[in-house]
Amino acid sequence: MKRYLVKRLLSAAVLLWLVGSVVFFSVYLLPGDPAQIILGGLDAHPSPDQLQRVRDQLGLSRPVLVQYLGWVGGLVQGDLGRSLVSGRAVTGDLSVRLLRTLQLIVPAAVLSTALGVTAGVYAARARSTFMDPLVSGMTLLGFSVPVFVIGPILVSIFTLWLKLLPPGGYVGPGESPGGFAIHLVLPAVALAAAPMATAMRMTRSSVLEQLSLDYVRTARSKGLAESRVVGQHVLRNALLPVLTVLGLQVGAMFAGSVLVETIFNWPGMNLFLLQALGQRDYPIIQAVVLIAAAIFIGTNALIDVTYAVIDPRIRYG
């Protein structure tokens, strides 16, 4: 197991380094000059001397390879650089934004997993009844409707019609736990809709496959209750492929949270990224994408390790 863990962590570290390097060099392909934006925007017409002076101050006039080596050296020391626009350390601003995004994604992931797996098991056990197509149809609806449609629908129903929840915004949990909770409901539900549908469909098909195997018939012939057969025997095997999909869903949630944060005005990491893209603030863009990649890669590595713990054949494969 230790050998598998070391091998998996090393491959994750190499992949993260590759992603970080690609992102670092890719930002220089973006149209627009950060120095020109700082001096008044893309429509401004500063003199060449003014542009060169700002580039020298920001370190952008150095060769790109030298900048890359400096960036890697900073990363090793936990330094993500400084914003080209504000001059503040990226680490401080990003940590605040990342925490807010995680405050949105973690509840959405828990909600989508709990409801998706429960609905999938229920639909599989109710296969011969009208509840199976009903539950499957409802989850298919959640999977088919994009988040930029679900968000306004939720606002129309729960804010404009029922007047139960705010249309958007953010209140910190330390400032007001109740205010944080009511501002979280709509964006978390909008973000969880598609992953919940995916978890439901995967769980349903996997449980159905397991229910048809011989070991289930043997367990039933011994007189075990159906709930015990499913809970103790079927779910352990049925959730293996579901785990892999759930790991991928975390990455999809980071991508989906761009729209959710915009629709509900949630000041998280992705709004931070959009602002940085508009200002060509290279260090912030590089840092946000690197952190998102690290979370995605780390989550999948954790899923792989969990997979190997549940099924020891994986680590020897």
ChimeraX commands (.cxc) that place a marker at each C-alpha (Angstrom):
marker #1 position 0.00,0.00,0.00 radius 0.5
marker #1 position 2.85,2.43,0.84 radius 0.5
marker #1 position 4.41,1.84,-2.57 radius 0.5
marker #1 position 1.09,2.56,-4.27 radius 0.5
marker #1 position 0.63,5.74,-2.22 radius 0.5
marker #1 position 4.11,7.05,-3.08 radius 0.5
marker #1 position 3.63,6.24,-6.76 radius 0.5
marker #1 position 0.23,7.95,-6.85 radius 0.5
marker #1 position 1.48,11.08,-5.04 radius 0.5
marker #1 position 4.51,11.38,-7.31 radius 0.5
marker #1 position 2.38,11.13,-10.44 radius 0.5
marker #1 position 0.02,13.78,-9.01 radius 0.5
marker #1 position 2.97,16.11,-8.28 radius 0.5
marker #1 position 4.38,15.70,-11.81 radius 0.5
marker #1 position 0.96,16.34,-13.36 radius 0.5
marker #1 position 0.52,19.46,-11.23 radius 0.5
marker #1 position 3.92,20.77,-12.30 radius 0.5
marker #1 position 3.04,20.21,-15.98 radius 0.5
marker #1 position -0.32,21.97,-15.60 radius 0.5
marker #1 position 1.30,24.87,-13.76 radius 0.5
marker #1 position 3.98,25.27,-16.44 radius 0.5
marker #1 position 1.44,25.23,-19.27 radius 0.5
marker #1 position -0.69,27.81,-17.49 radius 0.5
marker #1 position 2.32,30.05,-16.77 radius 0.5
marker #1 position 3.35,30.28,-20.42 radius 0.5
marker #1 position -0.25,30.36,-21.72 radius 0.5
marker #1 position -1.13,33.63,-19.99 radius 0.5
marker #1 position 1.49,35.41,-22.13 radius 0.5
marker #1 position -0.57,34.44,-25.19 radius 0.5
marker #1 position -3.55,36.47,-23.94 radius 0.5
marker #1 position -4.22,39.57,-26.04 radius 0.5
marker #1 position -3.58,42.87,-24.26 radius 0.5
marker #1 position -0.65,44.33,-22.35 radius 0.5
marker #1 position -0.92,44.54,-18.53 radius 0.5
marker #1 position 1.19,47.71,-18.61 radius 0.5
marker #1 position -1.25,49.38,-21.02 radius 0.5
marker #1 position -4.24,48.35,-18.86 radius 0.5
marker #1 position -2.59,49.78,-15.76 radius 0.5
marker #1 position -1.91,53.03,-17.64 radius 0.5
marker #1 position -5.56,53.56,-18.53 radius 0.5
marker #1 position -6.98,50.47,-20.24 radius 0.5
marker #1 position -6.89,48.90,-23.68 radius 0.5
marker #1 position -8.24,52.11,-25.25 radius 0.5
marker #1 position -5.48,54.26,-23.73 radius 0.5
marker #1 position -2.47,55.41,-25.75 radius 0.5
marker #1 position 0.51,55.75,-23.39 radius 0.5
marker #1 position 3.93,56.54,-24.82 radius 0.5
marker #1 position 6.46,53.71,-25.41 radius 0.5
marker #1 position 8.61,55.12,-22.58 radius 0.5
marker #1 position 5.70,54.96,-20.14 radius 0.5
marker #1 position 4.92,51.38,-21.15 radius 0.5
marker #1 position 8.54,50.30,-20.81 radius 0.5
marker #1 position 8.83,51.95,-17.40 radius 0.5
marker #1 position 5.78,50.09,-16.07 radius 0.5
marker #1 position 6.97,46.79,-17.56 radius 0.5
marker #1 position 10.34,47.27,-15.86 radius 0.5
marker #1 position 8.62,47.99,-12.54 radius 0.5
marker #1 position 6.46,44.86,-12.85 radius 0.5
marker #1 position 9.34,42.66,-14.01 radius 0.5
marker #1 position 7.60,41.92,-17.31 radius 0.5
marker #1 position 10.55,43.10,-19.40 radius 0.5
marker #1 position 12.66,40.18,-18.19 radius 0.5
marker #1 position 12.88,37.09,-20.44 radius 0.5
marker #1 position 9.90,34.78,-19.93 radius 0.5
marker #1 position 12.15,31.87,-18.92 radius 0.5
marker #1 position 13.71,34.00,-16.16 radius 0.5
marker #1 position 10.24,34.94,-14.96 radius 0.5
marker #1 position 9.26,31.25,-14.99 radius 0.5
marker #1 position 12.24,30.23,-12.87 radius 0.5
marker #1 position 11.43,33.02,-10.43 radius 0.5
marker #1 position 7.80,31.86,-10.30 radius 0.5
marker #1 position 8.80,28.24,-9.62 radius 0.5
marker #1 position 11.25,29.40,-6.93 radius 0.5
marker #1 position 8.45,31.39,-5.29 radius 0.5
marker #1 position 6.09,28.41,-5.40 radius 0.5
marker #1 position 8.63,26.23,-3.61 radius 0.5
marker #1 position 8.60,28.81,-0.81 radius 0.5
marker #1 position 4.80,29.13,-0.84 radius 0.5
marker #1 position 4.87,32.53,-2.57 radius 0.5
marker #1 position 2.34,32.96,-5.42 radius 0.5
marker #1 position 3.67,36.39,-6.37 radius 0.5
marker #1 position 2.11,39.85,-6.22 radius 0.5
marker #1 position -0.81,41.28,-8.14 radius 0.5
marker #1 position 0.32,43.45,-11.06 radius 0.5
marker #1 position -2.58,45.83,-10.41 radius 0.5
marker #1 position -2.92,46.12,-6.63 radius 0.5
marker #1 position 0.63,45.13,-5.67 radius 0.5
marker #1 position -0.72,42.96,-2.85 radius 0.5
marker #1 position 0.46,39.42,-2.21 radius 0.5
marker #1 position -1.68,36.99,-4.22 radius 0.5
marker #1 position -1.59,34.40,-1.42 radius 0.5
marker #1 position -3.54,36.58,1.01 radius 0.5
marker #1 position -6.30,37.64,-1.40 radius 0.5
marker #1 position -6.58,34.18,-2.94 radius 0.5
marker #1 position -6.89,32.39,0.40 radius 0.5
marker #1 position -9.93,34.52,1.26 radius 0.5
marker #1 position -11.53,33.90,-2.14 radius 0.5
marker #1 position -10.70,30.18,-2.09 radius 0.5
marker #1 position -12.33,29.78,1.32 radius 0.5
marker #1 position -15.53,31.36,0.01 radius 0.5
marker #1 position -15.55,29.06,-3.04 radius 0.5
marker #1 position -15.01,26.01,-0.83 radius 0.5
marker #1 position -17.86,27.21,1.40 radius 0.5
marker #1 position -20.02,26.88,-1.71 radius 0.5
marker #1 position -18.57,23.73,-3.30 radius 0.5
marker #1 position -18.31,21.49,-0.23 radius 0.5
marker #1 position -22.01,21.76,0.74 radius 0.5
marker #1 position -22.97,21.33,-2.93 radius 0.5
marker #1 position -20.79,18.19,-3.20 radius 0.5
marker #1 position -22.23,16.71,0.00 radius 0.5
marker #1 position -25.78,17.52,-1.14 radius 0.5
marker #1 position -25.32,16.07,-4.64 radius 0.5
marker #1 position -23.64,12.90,-3.33 radius 0.5
marker #1 position -26.16,12.21,-0.58 radius 0.5
marker #1 position -29.23,12.83,-2.73 radius 0.5
marker #1 position -27.77,11.27,-5.88 radius 0.5
marker #1 position -26.68,8.00,-4.22 radius 0.5
marker #1 position -29.91,7.73,-2.21 radius 0.5
marker #1 position -32.06,8.35,-5.30 radius 0.5
marker #1 position -29.98,5.90,-7.34 radius 0.5
marker #1 position -30.37,3.09,-4.79 radius 0.5
marker #1 position -34.09,3.82,-4.46 radius 0.5
marker #1 position -34.64,3.83,-8.23 radius 0.5
marker #1 position -32.76,0.53,-8.61 radius 0.5
marker #1 position -34.80,-1.17,-5.89 radius 0.5
marker #1 position -38.03,0.25,-7.36 radius 0.5
marker #1 position -37.15,-0.78,-10.90 radius 0.5
marker #1 position -40.48,-2.49,-11.62 radius 0.5
marker #1 position -42.61,0.33,-10.26 radius 0.5
marker #1 position -43.61,3.75,-11.57 radius 0.5
marker #1 position -41.16,5.40,-9.13 radius 0.5
marker #1 position -38.12,4.32,-11.18 radius 0.5
marker #1 position -38.97,6.31,-14.35 radius 0.5
marker #1 position -40.27,9.17,-12.17 radius 0.5
marker #1 position -37.03,9.50,-10.19 radius 0.5
marker #1 position -34.91,8.90,-13.30 radius 0.5
marker #1 position -36.85,11.56,-15.22 radius 0.5
marker #1 position -36.42,14.15,-12.46 radius 0.5
marker #1 position -32.68,13.59,-12.27 radius 0.5
marker #1 position -32.40,13.64,-16.07 radius 0.5
marker #1 position -34.05,17.06,-15.96 radius 0.5
marker #1 position -31.41,18.25,-13.50 radius 0.5
marker #1 position -28.69,16.88,-15.75 radius 0.5
marker #1 position -30.09,18.43,-18.94 radius 0.5
marker #1 position -30.83,21.96,-17.73 radius 0.5
marker #1 position -27.66,24.11,-17.56 radius 0.5
marker #1 position -26.79,26.01,-14.41 radius 0.5
marker #1 position -27.33,29.40,-16.04 radius 0.5
marker #1 position -30.98,28.37,-16.53 radius 0.5
marker #1 position -31.45,26.70,-13.14 radius 0.5
marker #1 position -30.07,29.74,-11.29 radius 0.5
marker #1 position -32.60,32.31,-12.60 radius 0.5
marker #1 position -35.43,29.77,-12.18 radius 0.5
marker #1 position -34.54,29.27,-8.51 radius 0.5
marker #1 position -34.35,33.04,-7.99 radius 0.5
marker #1 position -37.75,33.53,-9.66 radius 0.5
marker #1 position -39.41,30.87,-7.48 radius 0.5
marker #1 position -37.79,31.34,-4.08 radius 0.5
marker #1 position -37.03,35.07,-4.20 radius 0.5
marker #1 position -39.57,36.80,-6.45 radius 0.5
marker #1 position -42.55,34.47,-5.92 radius 0.5
marker #1 position -42.23,32.88,-2.46 radius 0.5
marker #1 position -39.98,35.65,-1.05 radius 0.5
marker #1 position -38.13,33.13,1.13 radius 0.5
marker #1 position -34.50,33.54,0.12 radius 0.5
marker #1 position -32.25,36.40,-1.04 radius 0.5
marker #1 position -31.41,36.58,-4.76 radius 0.5
marker #1 position -27.67,36.51,-4.14 radius 0.5
marker #1 position -24.78,38.02,-2.22 radius 0.5
marker #1 position -22.56,36.71,0.53 radius 0.5
marker #1 position -22.53,36.94,4.32 radius 0.5
marker #1 position -19.60,35.35,6.16 radius 0.5
marker #1 position -20.42,32.54,8.61 radius 0.5
marker #1 position -18.42,34.33,11.30 radius 0.5
marker #1 position -20.47,37.47,10.76 radius 0.5
marker #1 position -23.89,35.77,10.77 radius 0.5
marker #1 position -24.31,31.95,10.58 radius 0.5
marker #1 position -27.99,32.31,9.73 radius 0.5
marker #1 position -27.31,34.92,7.05 radius 0.5
marker #1 position -24.60,32.71,5.57 radius 0.5
marker #1 position -26.97,29.73,5.44 radius 0.5
marker #1 position -29.84,31.50,3.67 radius 0.5
marker #1 position -27.45,33.05,1.12 radius 0.5
marker #1 position -25.91,29.61,0.50 radius 0.5
marker #1 position -29.09,27.65,-0.30 radius 0.5
marker #1 position -29.82,28.78,-3.86 radius 0.5
marker #1 position -26.23,28.74,-5.25 radius 0.5
marker #1 position -25.51,25.37,-3.60 radius 0.5
marker #1 position -28.67,23.81,-5.06 radius 0.5
marker #1 position -27.93,25.24,-8.51 radius 0.5
marker #1 position -24.37,23.91,-8.38 radius 0.5
marker #1 position -25.43,20.47,-7.08 radius 0.5
marker #1 position -28.16,19.77,-9.68 radius 0.5
marker #1 position -26.04,18.28,-12.49 radius 0.5
marker #1 position -23.60,16.30,-10.26 radius 0.5
marker #1 position -26.57,14.88,-8.32 radius 0.5
marker #1 position -28.12,13.60,-11.56 radius 0.5
marker #1 position -24.81,12.01,-12.58 radius 0.5
marker #1 position -24.39,10.33,-9.19 radius 0.5
marker #1 position -27.97,9.03,-9.34 radius 0.5
marker #1 position -27.60,7.50,-12.80 radius 0.5
marker #1 position -24.23,5.90,-11.99 radius 0.5
marker #1 position -25.51,4.51,-8.68 radius 0.5
marker #1 position -28.71,3.13,-10.24 radius 0.5
marker #1 position -26.94,1.27,-13.05 radius 0.5
marker #1 position -24.21,-0.02,-10.73 radius 0.5
marker #1 position -26.69,-1.26,-8.11 radius 0.5
marker #1 position -28.79,-2.96,-10.79 radius 0.5
marker #1 position -25.68,-4.75,-12.08 radius 0.5
marker #1 position -24.77,-5.97,-8.60 radius 0.5
marker #1 position -28.33,-7.10,-7.79 radius 0.5
marker #1 position -28.19,-9.54,-10.71 radius 0.5
marker #1 position -25.02,-11.32,-9.50 radius 0.5
marker #1 position -24.87,-14.72,-7.81 radius 0.5
marker #1 position -23.58,-13.52,-4.44 radius 0.5
marker #1 position -26.74,-11.42,-3.98 radius 0.5
marker #1 position -28.94,-14.44,-4.70 radius 0.5
marker #1 position -26.88,-16.43,-2.20 radius 0.5
marker #1 position -27.30,-13.74,0.45 radius 0.5
marker #1 position -31.06,-13.65,-0.14 radius 0.5
marker #1 position -31.29,-17.47,0.01 radius 0.5
marker #1 position -29.73,-17.32,3.49 radius 0.5
marker #1 position -32.71,-15.28,4.62 radius 0.5
marker #1 position -31.01,-11.89,4.93 radius 0.5
marker #1 position -33.33,-8.90,4.86 radius 0.5
marker #1 position -33.28,-6.93,1.58 radius 0.5
marker #1 position -32.08,-3.79,3.35 radius 0.5
marker #1 position -29.13,-5.73,4.78 radius 0.5
marker #1 position -28.31,-7.30,1.40 radius 0.5
marker #1 position -28.19,-3.87,-0.23 radius 0.5
marker #1 position -26.57,-2.00,2.65 radius 0.5
marker #1 position -23.85,-4.49,3.56 radius 0.5
marker #1 position -23.13,-6.30,0.29 radius 0.5
marker #1 position -24.37,-4.49,-2.80 radius 0.5
marker #1 position -23.40,-0.91,-1.94 radius 0.5
marker #1 position -19.78,-1.82,-1.12 radius 0.5
marker #1 position -19.24,-3.04,-4.69 radius 0.5
marker #1 position -21.69,-0.71,-6.43 radius 0.5
marker #1 position -20.06,2.47,-5.12 radius 0.5
marker #1 position -16.63,1.72,-6.61 radius 0.5
marker #1 position -17.36,3.18,-10.08 radius 0.5
marker #1 position -19.46,5.91,-8.47 radius 0.5
marker #1 position -16.42,7.09,-6.47 radius 0.5
marker #1 position -14.46,7.72,-9.66 radius 0.5
marker #1 position -17.29,9.76,-11.14 radius 0.5
marker #1 position -17.71,11.77,-7.93 radius 0.5
marker #1 position -14.02,12.72,-8.06 radius 0.5
marker #1 position -14.47,14.07,-11.57 radius 0.5
marker #1 position -17.57,15.94,-10.43 radius 0.5
marker #1 position -15.49,18.03,-8.04 radius 0.5
marker #1 position -13.57,19.39,-11.02 radius 0.5
marker #1 position -16.83,20.00,-12.84 radius 0.5
marker #1 position -18.12,21.91,-9.81 radius 0.5
marker #1 position -15.13,24.27,-9.93 radius 0.5
marker #1 position -15.91,24.94,-13.59 radius 0.5
marker #1 position -19.63,25.30,-12.90 radius 0.5
marker #1 position -19.04,27.61,-9.95 radius 0.5
marker #1 position -17.84,30.31,-12.39 radius 0.5
marker #1 position -21.42,30.78,-13.56 radius 0.5
marker #1 position -22.93,30.22,-10.12 radius 0.5
marker #1 position -20.69,32.84,-8.49 radius 0.5
marker #1 position -21.56,35.27,-11.28 radius 0.5
marker #1 position -25.34,34.65,-11.15 radius 0.5
marker #1 position -25.56,34.81,-7.34 radius 0.5
marker #1 position -22.82,37.44,-6.88 radius 0.5
marker #1 position -20.83,35.05,-4.67 radius 0.5
marker #1 position -17.37,36.66,-4.22 radius 0.5
marker #1 position -15.33,33.48,-4.57 radius 0.5
marker #1 position -12.22,32.38,-6.40 radius 0.5
marker #1 position -13.78,32.28,-9.85 radius 0.5
marker #1 position -15.05,35.87,-9.73 radius 0.5
marker #1 position -11.50,36.74,-8.64 radius 0.5
marker #1 position -10.24,34.96,-11.78 radius 0.5
marker #1 position -12.67,36.76,-14.08 radius 0.5
marker #1 position -11.57,40.14,-12.71 radius 0.5
marker #1 position -7.91,39.18,-13.15 radius 0.5
marker #1 position -8.53,38.08,-16.75 radius 0.5
marker #1 position -10.03,41.49,-17.53 radius 0.5
marker #1 position -6.99,43.23,-16.04 radius 0.5
marker #1 position -4.43,40.74,-17.49 radius 0.5
marker #1 position -3.19,40.25,-13.93 radius 0.5
marker #1 position -0.90,37.31,-14.72 radius 0.5
marker #1 position 0.09,36.23,-11.18 radius 0.5
marker #1 position -3.55,35.98,-10.07 radius 0.5
marker #1 position -4.57,34.03,-13.20 radius 0.5
marker #1 position -1.66,31.62,-12.75 radius 0.5
marker #1 position -2.35,31.18,-9.04 radius 0.5
marker #1 position -6.10,30.58,-9.38 radius 0.5
marker #1 position -5.73,28.01,-12.16 radius 0.5
marker #1 position -2.89,26.29,-10.30 radius 0.5
marker #1 position -4.94,26.02,-7.10 radius 0.5
marker #1 position -7.98,24.74,-9.01 radius 0.5
marker #1 position -5.80,22.14,-10.73 radius 0.5
marker #1 position -4.25,21.14,-7.40 radius 0.5
marker #1 position -7.68,20.59,-5.85 radius 0.5
marker #1 position -8.86,18.61,-8.87 radius 0.5
marker #1 position -5.73,16.44,-9.02 radius 0.5
marker #1 position -5.64,16.00,-5.25 radius 0.5
marker #1 position -9.28,14.95,-5.14 radius 0.5
marker #1 position -8.78,12.36,-7.86 radius 0.5
marker #1 position -5.66,11.04,-6.10 radius 0.5
marker #1 position -7.70,10.71,-2.90 radius 0.5
marker #1 position -10.43,8.87,-4.80 radius 0.5
marker #1 position -7.85,6.49,-6.30 radius 0.5
marker #1 position -6.41,5.75,-2.86 radius 0.5
marker #1 position -9.89,5.18,-1.45 radius 0.5
marker #1 position -10.60,2.91,-4.41 radius 0.5
marker #1 position -7.46,0.89,-3.62 radius 0.5
marker #1 position -8.44,0.59,0.05 radius 0.5
marker #1 position -11.89,-0.73,-0.85 radius 0.5
marker #1 position -10.61,-3.04,-3.61 radius 0.5
marker #1 position -7.01,-4.24,-2.92 radius 0.5
marker #1 position -6.71,-5.57,-6.50 radius 0.5
marker #1 position -6.33,-1.96,-7.70 radius 0.5
marker #1 position -2.96,-1.40,-6.03 radius 0.5
marker #1 position -1.55,-4.49,-7.71 radius 0.5
marker #1 position -3.03,-3.71,-11.11 radius 0.5
marker link #1:1,2 radius 0.2
marker link #1:2,3 radius 0.2
marker link #1:3,4 radius 0.2
marker link #1:4,5 radius 0.2
marker link #1:5,6 radius 0.2
marker link #1:6,7 radius 0.2
marker link #1:7,8 radius 0.2
marker link #1:8,9 radius 0.2
marker link #1:9,10 radius 0.2
marker link #1:10,11 radius 0.2
marker link #1:11,12 radius 0.2
marker link #1:12,13 radius 0.2
marker link #1:13,14 radius 0.2
marker link #1:14,15 radius 0.2
marker link #1:15,16 radius 0.2
marker link #1:16,17 radius 0.2
marker link #1:17,18 radius 0.2
marker link #1:18,19 radius 0.2
marker link #1:19,20 radius 0.2
marker link #1:20,21 radius 0.2
marker link #1:21,22 radius 0.2
marker link #1:22,23 radius 0.2
marker link #1:23,24 radius 0.2
marker link #1:24,25 radius 0.2
marker link #1:25,26 radius 0.2
marker link #1:26,27 radius 0.2
marker link #1:27,28 radius 0.2
marker link #1:28,29 radius 0.2
marker link #1:29,30 radius 0.2
marker link #1:30,31 radius 0.2
marker link #1:31,32 radius 0.2
marker link #1:32,33 radius 0.2
marker link #1:33,34 radius 0.2
marker link #1:34,35 radius 0.2
marker link #1:35,36 radius 0.2
marker link #1:36,37 radius 0.2
marker link #1:37,38 radius 0.2
marker link #1:38,39 radius 0.2
marker link #1:39,40 radius 0.2
marker link #1:40,41 radius 0.2
marker link #1:41,42 radius 0.2
marker link #1:42,43 radius 0.2
marker link #1:43,44 radius 0.2
marker link #1:44,45 radius 0.2
marker link #1:45,46 radius 0.2
marker link #1:46,47 radius 0.2
marker link #1:47,48 radius 0.2
marker link #1:48,49 radius 0.2
marker link #1:49,50 radius 0.2
marker link #1:50,51 radius 0.2
marker link #1:51,52 radius 0.2
marker link #1:52,53 radius 0.2
marker link #1:53,54 radius 0.2
marker link #1:54,55 radius 0.2
marker link #1:55,56 radius 0.2
marker link #1:56,57 radius 0.2
marker link #1:57,58 radius 0.2
marker link #1:58,59 radius 0.2
marker link #1:59,60 radius 0.2
marker link #1:60,61 radius 0.2
marker link #1:61,62 radius 0.2
marker link #1:62,63 radius 0.2
marker link #1:63,64 radius 0.2
marker link #1:64,65 radius 0.2
marker link #1:65,66 radius 0.2
marker link #1:66,67 radius 0.2
marker link #1:67,68 radius 0.2
marker link #1:68,69 radius 0.2
marker link #1:69,70 radius 0.2
marker link #1:70,71 radius 0.2
marker link #1:71,72 radius 0.2
marker link #1:72,73 radius 0.2
marker link #1:73,74 radius 0.2
marker link #1:74,75 radius 0.2
marker link #1:75,76 radius 0.2
marker link #1:76,77 radius 0.2
marker link #1:77,78 radius 0.2
marker link #1:78,79 radius 0.2
marker link #1:79,80 radius 0.2
marker link #1:80,81 radius 0.2
marker link #1:81,82 radius 0.2
marker link #1:82,83 radius 0.2
marker link #1:83,84 radius 0.2
marker link #1:84,85 radius 0.2
marker link #1:85,86 radius 0.2
marker link #1:86,87 radius 0.2
marker link #1:87,88 radius 0.2
marker link #1:88,89 radius 0.2
marker link #1:89,90 radius 0.2
marker link #1:90,91 radius 0.2
marker link #1:91,92 radius 0.2
marker link #1:92,93 radius 0.2
marker link #1:93,94 radius 0.2
marker link #1:94,95 radius 0.2
marker link #1:95,96 radius 0.2
marker link #1:96,97 radius 0.2
marker link #1:97,98 radius 0.2
marker link #1:98,99 radius 0.2
marker link #1:99,100 radius 0.2
marker link #1:100,101 radius 0.2
marker link #1:101,102 radius 0.2
marker link #1:102,103 radius 0.2
marker link #1:103,104 radius 0.2
marker link #1:104,105 radius 0.2
marker link #1:105,106 radius 0.2
marker link #1:106,107 radius 0.2
marker link #1:107,108 radius 0.2
marker link #1:108,109 radius 0.2
marker link #1:109,110 radius 0.2
marker link #1:110,111 radius 0.2
marker link #1:111,112 radius 0.2
marker link #1:112,113 radius 0.2
marker link #1:113,114 radius 0.2
marker link #1:114,115 radius 0.2
marker link #1:115,116 radius 0.2
marker link #1:116,117 radius 0.2
marker link #1:117,118 radius 0.2
marker link #1:118,119 radius 0.2
marker link #1:119,120 radius 0.2
marker link #1:120,121 radius 0.2
marker link #1:121,122 radius 0.2
marker link #1:122,123 radius 0.2
marker link #1:123,124 radius 0.2
marker link #1:124,125 radius 0.2
marker link #1:125,126 radius 0.2
marker link #1:126,127 radius 0.2
marker link #1:127,128 radius 0.2
marker link #1:128,129 radius 0.2
marker link #1:129,130 radius 0.2
marker link #1:130,131 radius 0.2
marker link #1:131,132 radius 0.2
marker link #1:132,133 radius 0.2
marker link #1:133,134 radius 0.2
marker link #1:134,135 radius 0.2
marker link #1:135,136 radius 0.2
marker link #1:136,137 radius 0.2
marker link #1:137,138 radius 0.2
marker link #1:138,139 radius 0.2
marker link #1:139,140 radius 0.2
marker link #1:140,141 radius 0.2
marker link #1:141,142 radius 0.2
marker link #1:142,143 radius 0.2
marker link #1:143,144 radius 0.2
marker link #1:144,145 radius 0.2
marker link #1:145,146 radius 0.2
marker link #1:146,147 radius 0.2
marker link #1:147,148 radius 0.2
marker link #1:148,149 radius 0.2
marker link #1:149,150 radius 0.2
marker link #1:150,151 radius 0.2
marker link #1:151,152 radius 0.2
marker link #1:152,153 radius 0.2
marker link #1:153,154 radius 0.2
marker link #1:154,155 radius 0.2
marker link #1:155,156 radius 0.2
marker link #1:156,157 radius 0.2
marker link #1:157,158 radius 0.2
marker link #1:158,159 radius 0.2
marker link #1:159,160 radius 0.2
marker link #1:160,161 radius 0.2
marker link #1:161,162 radius 0.2
marker link #1:162,163 radius 0.2
marker link #1:163,164 radius 0.2
marker link #1:164,165 radius 0.2
marker link #1:165,166 radius 0.2
marker link #1:166,167 radius 0.2
marker link #1:167,168 radius 0.2
marker link #1:168,169 radius 0.2
marker link #1:169,170 radius 0.2
marker link #1:170,171 radius 0.2
marker link #1:171,172 radius 0.2
marker link #1:172,173 radius 0.2
marker link #1:173,174 radius 0.2
marker link #1:174,175 radius 0.2
marker link #1:175,176 radius 0.2
marker link #1:176,177 radius 0.2
marker link #1:177,178 radius 0.2
marker link #1:178,179 radius 0.2
marker link #1:179,180 radius 0.2
marker link #1:180,181 radius 0.2
marker link #1:181,182 radius 0.2
marker link #1:182,183 radius 0.2
marker link #1:183,184 radius 0.2
marker link #1:184,185 radius 0.2
marker link #1:185,186 radius 0.2
marker link #1:186,187 radius 0.2
marker link #1:187,188 radius 0.2
marker link #1:188,189 radius 0.2
marker link #1:189,190 radius 0.2
marker link #1:190,191 radius 0.2
marker link #1:191,192 radius 0.2
marker link #1:192,193 radius 0.2
marker link #1:193,194 radius 0.2
marker link #1:194,195 radius 0.2
marker link #1:195,196 radius 0.2
marker link #1:196,197 radius 0.2
marker link #1:197,198 radius 0.2
marker link #1:198,199 radius 0.2
marker link #1:199,200 radius 0.2
marker link #1:200,201 radius 0.2
marker link #1:201,202 radius 0.2
marker link #1:202,203 radius 0.2
marker link #1:203,204 radius 0.2
marker link #1:204,205 radius 0.2
marker link #1:205,206 radius 0.2
marker link #1:206,207 radius 0.2
marker link #1:207,208 radius 0.2
marker link #1:208,209 radius 0.2
marker link #1:209,210 radius 0.2
marker link #1:210,211 radius 0.2
marker link #1:211,212 radius 0.2
marker link #1:212,213 radius 0.2
marker link #1:213,214 radius 0.2
marker link #1:214,215 radius 0.2
marker link #1:215,216 radius 0.2
marker link #1:216,217 radius 0.2
marker link #1:217,218 radius 0.2
marker link #1:218,219 radius 0.2
marker link #1:219,220 radius 0.2
marker link #1:220,221 radius 0.2
marker link #1:221,222 radius 0.2
marker link #1:222,223 radius 0.2
marker link #1:223,224 radius 0.2
marker link #1:224,225 radius 0.2
marker link #1:225,226 radius 0.2
marker link #1:226,227 radius 0.2
marker link #1:227,228 radius 0.2
marker link #1:228,229 radius 0.2
marker link #1:229,230 radius 0.2
marker link #1:230,231 radius 0.2
marker link #1:231,232 radius 0.2
marker link #1:232,233 radius 0.2
marker link #1:233,234 radius 0.2
marker link #1:234,235 radius 0.2
marker link #1:235,236 radius 0.2
marker link #1:236,237 radius 0.2
marker link #1:237,238 radius 0.2
marker link #1:238,239 radius 0.2
marker link #1:239,240 radius 0.2
marker link #1:240,241 radius 0.2
marker link #1:241,242 radius 0.2
marker link #1:242,243 radius 0.2
marker link #1:243,244 radius 0.2
marker link #1:244,245 radius 0.2
marker link #1:245,246 radius 0.2
marker link #1:246,247 radius 0.2
marker link #1:247,248 radius 0.2
marker link #1:248,249 radius 0.2
marker link #1:249,250 radius 0.2
marker link #1:250,251 radius 0.2
marker link #1:251,252 radius 0.2
marker link #1:252,253 radius 0.2
marker link #1:253,254 radius 0.2
marker link #1:254,255 radius 0.2
marker link #1:255,256 radius 0.2
marker link #1:256,257 radius 0.2
marker link #1:257,258 radius 0.2
marker link #1:258,259 radius 0.2
marker link #1:259,260 radius 0.2
marker link #1:260,261 radius 0.2
marker link #1:261,262 radius 0.2
marker link #1:262,263 radius 0.2
marker link #1:263,264 radius 0.2
marker link #1:264,265 radius 0.2
marker link #1:265,266 radius 0.2
marker link #1:266,267 radius 0.2
marker link #1:267,268 radius 0.2
marker link #1:268,269 radius 0.2
marker link #1:269,270 radius 0.2
marker link #1:270,271 radius 0.2
marker link #1:271,272 radius 0.2
marker link #1:272,273 radius 0.2
marker link #1:273,274 radius 0.2
marker link #1:274,275 radius 0.2
marker link #1:275,276 radius 0.2
marker link #1:276,277 radius 0.2
marker link #1:277,278 radius 0.2
marker link #1:278,279 radius 0.2
marker link #1:279,280 radius 0.2
marker link #1:280,281 radius 0.2
marker link #1:281,282 radius 0.2
marker link #1:282,283 radius 0.2
marker link #1:283,284 radius 0.2
marker link #1:284,285 radius 0.2
marker link #1:285,286 radius 0.2
marker link #1:286,287 radius 0.2
marker link #1:287,288 radius 0.2
marker link #1:288,289 radius 0.2
marker link #1:289,290 radius 0.2
marker link #1:290,291 radius 0.2
marker link #1:291,292 radius 0.2
marker link #1:292,293 radius 0.2
marker link #1:293,294 radius 0.2
marker link #1:294,295 radius 0.2
marker link #1:295,296 radius 0.2
marker link #1:296,297 radius 0.2
marker link #1:297,298 radius 0.2
marker link #1:298,299 radius 0.2
marker link #1:299,300 radius 0.2
marker link #1:300,301 radius 0.2
marker link #1:301,302 radius 0.2
marker link #1:302,303 radius 0.2
marker link #1:303,304 radius 0.2
marker link #1:304,305 radius 0.2
marker link #1:305,306 radius 0.2
marker link #1:306,307 radius 0.2
marker link #1:307,308 radius 0.2
marker link #1:308,309 radius 0.2
marker link #1:309,310 radius 0.2
marker link #1:310,311 radius 0.2
marker link #1:311,312 radius 0.2
marker link #1:312,313 radius 0.2
marker link #1:313,314 radius 0.2
marker link #1:314,315 radius 0.2
marker link #1:315,316 radius 0.2
marker link #1:316,317 radius 0.2
view
